[in-house]
Amino acid sequence: MEGNMLTRLLVVYWVIADIALYTIRIRRVEKGSRISVIKKTPAWKHVVYILLFPLFFPFSMVLLLRSKCRSAFYKNRPRPIPKRLRKYMQSDCVLDERNHTVSIAEYNYMHNTNYSLDDVYGKGYMESLPENERETIMKQIATCGKLKIQDNLPDTLYTRASVALGKGIVDGDFDEYESMLGNQVKNINYKSRTITGKSEVLEYWKGWRTRYVETKKVQRFEVAHSNYYSNTCLLLETMIVMFIIHDGLITMTFMSPRVLNEMVGHRGDLLDFPLELDSIRSCLTKIKAPSEIDDEETNENRMPCLTCGTPSEKLEWYSSLFEAGYHGYQGLVSVCPHCHKVVEYYPRIRIRYREPVSL
């Protein structure tokens, strides 16, 4: 009698385990193709599943339960990076709910929380880090989502303009920035569009704040010095904002990626010093417009001369080829006909034009 009862229980268990297996398999497939997936599975595989899966069913349930408990625990908090991967990451990195790597400062900013690294990795984690790393992490926590102002910036109108726009973007108070705008101010978005007029430019930046700051898509804001035009600029994550100011008023705002072509690099960082015209003349070939090089290139809505304000359409354009060992960089260069300075260098492609000599 007891043997029959045990056999029945075993059969019931086997049936339940197999039903659970096929339920899980079906739920993981799109609704319209569930039956076809079962049909396409060879018969011998069905036999193996039915006979063997119940043997591993208890272990599967334990692992599933563990995974569910872990997900529930970390539902609204940062997750630790697995130990085997930590050596490849920064010390302040954690995982968010999408399993994306972010710093603890970025996580707290995005989720309006106040977790510490000790909360994620255990008490004493911060103390175990070198002092310089701890200081860097604390600075990031203090400045993430806030306007950072570089030390020792000169007290100029360019610094005032950068701070005013930065405070407007971060805090929503655009009064000071508005007072510095000229009536016919232009806002140039690199290779995109030009907005003209005081109210239009102001509305653009208010809308930019709504799209990128209130949604926390942009987290880093810094007023810094740019060697490219020897003035103060505003850094917004990977973007840079530079100004032209005449008679105390902003007449032009230029916004572009800080690195004009990240895919190529090569002297495209707008915090670095610009190219000297006299030193690169031999690498330049005059063209009428960038479209001569590529149909998709244009001379509109590009970098204006940041000294005199000459728009990109009225600059002189050149094709450039700079040698770098066995490779070269083909690009575009614009030159101001009035200031005789290189305005924009846009590296287009990296090319190989010489074969290495075999020894």
C-alpha positions in Angstrom: 0.0 0.0 0.0 2.8 2.4 0.9 4.6 1.4 -2.3 1.6 2.3 -4.4 1.2 5.6 -2.6 4.9 6.4 -3.2 4.6 5.5 -6.9 1.5 7.8 -7.3 3.3 10.6 -5.6 6.3 10.1 -7.8 4.1 10.1 -11.0 2.3 13.3 -9.8 5.7 14.9 -9.1 7.0 13.9 -12.6 3.9 15.3 -14.3 4.1 18.6 -12.4 7.8 19.0 -13.2 7.3 18.3 -16.9 4.3 20.7 -17.0 6.5 23.3 -15.3 9.2 22.8 -17.9 7.0 23.2 -20.9 5.1 26.2 -19.3 8.5 28.0 -18.9 9.6 27.1 -22.4 6.3 28.3 -23.9 6.3 31.6 -21.9 9.8 32.4 -23.2 8.6 32.3 -26.8 6.5 34.9 -28.6 2.8 34.1 -28.5 2.3 33.5 -32.2 5.1 30.9 -32.5 4.7 28.9 -29.3 3.0 25.8 -30.9 5.5 25.8 -33.9 8.5 25.8 -31.5 7.1 22.7 -29.7 6.4 21.0 -33.0 9.9 21.7 -34.4 11.6 20.1 -31.3 12.7 16.6 -32.3 10.8 13.7 -30.6 13.9 12.4 -28.9 14.5 15.7 -27.2 11.0 15.6 -25.8 11.7 12.2 -24.4 14.9 13.4 -22.8 13.2 16.4 -21.3 10.3 14.4 -19.9 12.5 11.7 -18.4 15.4 13.7 -17.1 14.2 17.2 -16.2 12.3 16.1 -13.1 15.6 14.9 -11.6 16.9 18.5 -11.8 13.6 20.2 -11.0 14.3 20.8 -7.3 17.7 22.4 -8.0 16.0 24.6 -10.8 13.4 25.8 -8.3 16.1 26.7 -5.7 18.0 28.7 -8.3 14.8 30.3 -9.6 13.7 31.2 -6.1 17.2 32.6 -5.3 17.1 34.7 -8.5 13.6 36.1 -7.6 14.7 36.9 -4.1 17.8 38.7 -5.4 15.7 40.6 -8.0 13.2 41.7 -5.3 16.0 42.8 -2.9 17.8 44.9 -5.7 14.6 46.2 -7.2 15.1 49.7 -6.0 18.8 49.8 -5.1 22.1 49.5 -6.9 23.6 46.1 -7.5 27.2 45.1 -6.9 29.4 44.2 -9.8 30.5 40.5 -9.7 33.9 40.0 -8.1 35.5 38.6 -11.2 34.7 41.8 -13.1 35.5 44.4 -10.5 39.2 44.6 -11.4 38.2 45.9 -14.8 36.0 48.6 -13.5 36.3 51.9 -11.5 36.0 51.5 -7.8 32.8 53.4 -7.6 30.9 51.4 -10.3 27.6 49.6 -9.6 24.9 48.1 -11.7 21.5 49.7 -12.2 18.1 48.0 -12.8 19.1 47.4 -16.5 22.4 45.9 -15.5 24.2 48.9 -16.9 27.4 50.0 -15.3 27.2 53.5 -13.7 29.0 55.3 -10.9 27.3 55.4 -7.5 27.0 59.2 -7.9 25.2 58.7 -11.2 22.9 56.1 -9.7 21.9 58.3 -6.8 21.3 61.3 -9.1 19.2 59.2 -11.5 17.1 57.6 -8.8 17.0 60.4 -6.2 18.6 58.1 -3.6 21.5 58.4 -1.2 23.2 55.0 -1.3 26.9 54.7 -0.4 29.4 52.2 -1.7 29.4 50.5 1.7 25.6 49.9 1.3 26.5 48.0 -2.0 29.7 46.2 -1.2 29.7 46.0 2.6 30.8 48.1 5.5 34.5 49.2 5.2 34.6 49.2 1.4 35.3 52.9 1.1 38.0 52.7 3.8 39.7 49.9 1.9 40.2 52.2 -1.2 43.3 54.4 -1.6 43.0 57.9 -0.3 43.2 59.5 -3.8 40.4 57.3 -5.1 38.2 58.1 -2.1 38.7 61.8 -2.7 37.8 61.5 -6.4 34.7 59.5 -5.6 33.6 62.1 -3.0 34.1 64.9 -5.5 32.0 63.1 -8.1 29.2 62.5 -5.5 29.3 66.2 -4.5 29.2 67.5 -8.1 27.0 65.0 -10.0 23.9 66.8 -11.3 25.3 70.2 -10.1 27.1 73.0 -11.9 30.9 72.6 -11.4 33.0 75.7 -11.9 36.7 75.1 -12.7 39.2 76.8 -10.3 41.0 80.0 -11.2 38.8 81.0 -14.1 39.2 84.7 -15.1 36.4 87.1 -14.2 35.3 87.9 -17.8 32.0 88.2 -19.6 32.6 84.7 -21.1 32.9 83.2 -17.6 29.7 85.1 -16.6 27.9 83.9 -19.7 28.9 80.2 -19.1 27.9 80.4 -15.4 24.6 82.1 -16.3 23.6 79.5 -18.9 24.9 76.7 -16.6 22.8 77.9 -13.7 19.8 78.3 -16.0 20.1 74.7 -17.3 20.7 73.1 -13.8 18.4 75.3 -11.6 15.9 76.6 -14.2 16.7 80.3 -13.5 17.5 81.9 -16.8 17.1 85.5 -15.7 20.9 86.4 -15.8 21.4 84.5 -19.1 18.5 86.4 -20.6 19.9 89.7 -19.6 23.1 89.0 -21.4 21.5 88.1 -24.7 21.5 90.5 -27.6 18.2 91.0 -29.5 19.5 89.3 -32.7 21.5 86.6 -30.9 22.1 83.4 -32.9 22.3 80.0 -31.5 24.2 77.6 -33.8 23.7 73.8 -33.3 26.6 72.1 -35.1 25.6 70.6 -38.4 21.9 70.9 -37.4 20.3 74.4 -37.3 20.6 78.0 -36.4 18.1 79.8 -34.1 17.9 83.6 -34.3 16.3 86.0 -31.8 16.5 86.5 -28.0 13.2 84.9 -27.1 13.7 82.0 -29.6 17.2 81.2 -28.2 15.9 81.5 -24.6 13.0 79.1 -25.4 15.4 76.7 -27.0 17.5 76.4 -23.8 14.5 76.1 -21.6 13.3 73.2 -23.9 16.7 71.7 -23.8 16.6 71.7 -20.0 13.2 69.9 -20.1 14.4 67.3 -22.5 17.8 66.5 -21.1 18.1 67.8 -17.5 14.7 67.2 -16.0 14.8 63.7 -17.5 18.4 63.4 -16.1 19.8 62.2 -19.5 22.6 64.8 -18.9 24.4 64.6 -15.6 27.6 66.6 -15.9 27.7 70.4 -16.1 31.0 72.3 -15.9 32.2 75.8 -16.5 35.8 75.4 -17.8 38.5 77.0 -19.9 38.8 76.1 -23.6 42.2 76.6 -25.2 40.5 76.4 -28.6 39.2 80.0 -28.4 41.1 81.1 -25.2 37.9 81.7 -23.3 35.6 80.1 -20.8 33.0 77.6 -22.1 30.2 75.4 -20.7 30.6 71.6 -20.9 27.4 69.6 -20.9 28.3 65.9 -20.8 29.9 65.3 -24.2 28.8 68.7 -25.6 30.5 72.1 -25.4 28.9 75.6 -25.6 31.1 78.6 -26.6 30.1 82.2 -27.0 30.8 85.4 -29.0 30.3 88.6 -27.0 30.3 92.1 -28.4 29.5 95.3 -26.5 28.7 93.3 -23.3 26.0 91.2 -25.0 26.1 87.6 -26.3 25.7 87.8 -30.1 26.3 84.2 -30.9 26.2 80.8 -29.0 27.8 77.8 -30.6 26.9 74.3 -29.4 28.6 71.2 -30.7 30.1 67.8 -29.6 33.3 68.5 -27.7 35.0 66.0 -30.0 33.8 66.8 -33.5 34.2 63.3 -34.8 34.7 60.7 -32.1 35.0 57.9 -34.6 38.2 59.3 -36.0 39.5 61.6 -33.2 42.7 63.2 -34.3 42.9 66.8 -33.0 39.1 67.2 -32.8 38.8 68.1 -29.1 37.5 71.7 -28.7 39.2 72.1 -25.3 42.6 71.7 -27.0 44.6 74.4 -28.9 43.5 74.8 -32.6 45.8 74.1 -35.5 48.2 76.9 -36.6 47.5 77.9 -40.2 51.2 78.5 -41.1 52.2 75.1 -40.0 49.6 73.2 -42.0 49.4 75.1 -45.3 51.2 72.4 -47.2 48.6 69.9 -46.1 45.6 71.9 -47.5 43.9 71.9 -50.9 41.4 74.7 -51.6 37.8 73.7 -52.3 34.6 75.7 -52.8 32.5 73.9 -50.2 32.7 70.7 -48.1 30.2 69.1 -50.5 33.1 68.7 -53.0 34.5 66.1 -50.6 31.3 64.4 -49.6 27.7 65.0 -50.7 26.5 64.8 -47.1 28.9 67.6 -45.9 27.8 71.2 -46.0 29.3 74.5 -44.9 26.1 75.6 -43.1 25.5 75.4 -39.4 29.1 74.7 -38.7 31.7 76.5 -36.4 31.8 80.2 -37.0 35.0 82.2 -36.4 35.0 82.6 -32.7 37.1 85.7 -32.9 35.1 87.9 -35.3 31.9 85.9 -35.7 32.1 85.2 -39.5 29.6 82.4 -40.2 30.8 79.1 -41.5 29.2 79.7 -45.0 31.6 82.7 -45.5 34.8 81.0 -44.4 37.4 79.6 -46.8 37.2 75.8 -47.0 40.0 73.3 -47.6 40.5 69.6 -47.9 43.3 68.4 -45.6 45.5 65.4 -45.4 47.8 65.0 -42.4 50.5 62.3 -42.3 50.8 60.2 -39.2 53.3 57.3 -39.8 51.9 54.8 -42.3 48.5 56.4 -41.9 47.0 59.7 -42.7 43.9 61.7 -41.7 41.7 63.2 -44.4 39.4 66.0 -43.3 38.0 69.4 -43.7 39.5 72.7 -42.6 37.9 76.1 -42.5 39.9 79.4 -42.3 38.6 82.9 -41.5 39.5 85.2 -44.4 39.6 88.2 -41.9 41.4 86.8 -38.9 43.6 84.3 -41.0 43.0 81.6 -38.4 42.0 78.0 -38.5 38.4 77.9 -37.4 37.3 74.3 -37.7 39.2 71.1 -38.3 36.9 68.2 -38.9 38.8 64.8 -39.3 36.7 62.6 -41.7 38.5 59.4 -42.2 41.7 57.6 -41.2 43.4 56.3 -44.3 46.4 54.0 -45.0 48.4 55.4 -47.9 51.8 53.8 -47.5 52.7 50.1 -47.0 55.3 49.4 -44.3 58.7 48.4 -45.5 59.4 44.7 -45.0 62.7 43.8 -43.4 
